[in-house]
């Protein structure tokens, strides 16, 4: 098998860092958000593999995995009417600060916030069928509280 970067064995890399912005969604199968969750699982795997391929260089790879963060994502994804869309979210400045610190410290990955760390720990020991049902309840269209206008 060839490395992810075909010329990696012959590549002369300058020292540097790379941060892959991911999500804790990569830990769970995401009913109603299967593509999003699947791509986040790919980023998890890709980041760890790339970090390993680069281990003999002065380049580090950090995978930043926040949970729901207060951005335009939920509006753009049409999730405002869901439980997850209406739930409290992390501050994007806090997420960025945590990711930057992890990158500068050369960490392989970082999950932001204690609730997200708890969720990912639980996800590691929970059957996927249960996780999929849980995300279904969070992402199902109309699962949020009705908002009167």
HELIX and SHEET records of a PDB file:
HELIX    1   1 UNK A    8  UNK A   10  5                                   3    
HELIX    2   2 UNK A   24  UNK A   27  5                                   4    
HELIX    3   3 UNK A   34  UNK A   53  1                                  20    
HELIX    4   4 UNK A   73  UNK A   76  1                                   4    
HELIX    5   5 UNK A   83  UNK A   86  1                                   4    
HELIX    6   6 UNK A   92  UNK A  104  1                                  13    
HELIX    7   7 UNK A  114  UNK A  123  1                                  10    
HELIX    8   8 UNK A  128  UNK A  139  1                                  12    
SHEET    1   A 3 UNK A  16  UNK A  21  0                                        
SHEET    2   A 3 UNK A  59  UNK A  65  1                                        
SHEET    3   A 3 UNK A 109  UNK A 111  1                                        
END                                                                             
